[in-house]
Amino acid sequence: MKLGGEFFVALRYLLGRAREGGRYLQGAAAGIAVSLIPIIVTLIVADGMIRGITDRYLELGTGHLQIYSAPKGREPHELAEDIEGIPGVRGVWAERHGMGVIMGTGGKAGADIRATDPSFWEDPGSARFLTTIEGSAVLESNQEALLGEALALSIGAEVGKPIYIMSIHPQADGRTIPLTLPFTVRGIVSSGYRELDSLWCIVSYEGGERLLSPEFSSTYLIVKVDDPYAGAERFSPLLRRALGYGYSVYTWKELQYSQYSSYESTRQLLLFIMALIVIVAAVNVSSATSMLVMERQRDIAVLKAAGTSPGSMGRIFLFSSFLTGLTGAVIGIALGLLIGNSINFLIHGLEEFLGIFSALFHGEKLRILDPGYYLEEIPIIINWKTVGLIGLLTVLCSVLASWLPARRAGGLKPLELLRKV
C-alpha cells in the first residue's frame, strides 16, 4: 500500500464513528489538547511577567549597561561625550547611588538615594514605565526630590512639603558624621512594581553631590541602547574600546544575574511540571492505539489478506497516532494562545466576581495580582519558537508511544484474525 493510502486509512480511523474505534483516538487527542492549554498559558504568563519586571529594571533601574571608572579616572559624567556618538546608543546619564535616612512628618525610613540627571526620567523608555501618582516627575531644582509610593506612605510625605535626608560623611581624622539636608517633595512616583521602587528617593545629580560623599556612594554611567536584549553584549566591547584602559563595563544581565536567573529557573521548573502532564497525555495515545488495533481486527485481516505488508500495516497506526498528536497539539495550542492573550481580561473579571464575596466577608477588595508583589497588567509575550517546540515534542511523543502497538498490529497473522472475527 502506498503512503497516500496508509495516510487515508489512518485519517479515517481518527475521524471514524465512535463504535468503530474512533472514540479512542479522539479521546486521546482531547486529552492532549486539555493538557497543552495550561502549559501554553503558563508560558505566556511567565514570559510576560519576566519581561514586564525585567523591562522596568532595565529602563528605570540599572539601565542597559553601566560604566565604572578607576578611582583616579575621570568622573563618569565627563565620559558621556565619548559614548553618545556611538551608533545604537540611545542615551547616557551619570548617577550617584547611596543609602540614607529620610525623615518626614509621619516618621523616618531608610532609603535608596538615586542622584541622576533629570533627563533620565524623561527618556521614552523611562517615561513608559514611570507613573506619577502625585505632583510632577520633573525635578526643577537641586532641592527637590521624588519619592517612591511606598516610601512616601511610610514617612507621611506629601507633595510640596519638606523632608529631611540624612547621609554619612567622613572627616579628615577618620570619624564619620551625619549630614542632614532639607528637600521638597516634588512628586510621588511608581514603577508599577513595588519591589523596585519601594525605597526610591530621587534627587538631581548636583543635589546628590552635596548629599552623598564619594566614600559612601558609587558613581557610574547608565547607558541605554536600541535593543538591550540582543545588543547589550555587543556594545560592551565597543564601549571598552571607546573609553580605553581603566573602565569597567557591565551589561544588565551581569548586574541582575541572580535575579534574572531566579526568574528563568522558576519559569523552567513550571514548564517542566506542565510538560510531565503533556507526556502522560501523549503516552495515553499508546493505549488508544492498542484499543484501536483490537477494534479494527477485521480491517487488519482484510488488508493483510489483500497483500498489505507488515511494515505498511504498522505505518497506518503510526500515522493514526501522528494525526492524533497533531490534532490535539493544534487544538490545545490554539486554545492556550486564546486564553493566554485574554489573561488580563480574565483575571480582572475574576477579581470583580470574587470581589463581591470578598467585600461581604472581609470588607476589602480581592486582588489576584497584588501590585505590591506582581505587575498589575501582564504583558503578552508569545515565544513562537518555544510554542512550536512544544507542539513538535507533543507529536513526537505521541508517535513514539504508539510504536509498539503499531508494530504488533503489523505482526498479526490474517488467518488467526479471520478465525476470531
Secondary structure by P-SEA (a helix, b strand, c coil): ccaaaaaaaaaaaaaccccccaaaaaaaaaaaaaaaaaaaaaaaaaaaaaaaaaaaaaacccccbbbbbcccccccccccccccccccccbbbbbbbbbbbbbcccbbbbbbccccccccccccccccccccccccccccccccccccaaaaaaacccccbbbbbbbbbbccccbbbbbbbbbcccbbbbccccccccbbbbbcaaaaaaccccccbbbbbbbbccccccccccaaaaaaaaacccbbbbcccccaaaaaaaaaaaaaaaaaaaaaaaaaaaaaaaaaaaaaaaaaaaaaaaaaaacccaaaaaaaaaaaaaaaaaaaaaaaaaaaaaaaaaaaaaaaaaaaaaaaaaaacccbbbbcccccccccccccccaaaaaaaaaaaaaaaaaaaaaaaaaaaaaccaaaaaaac
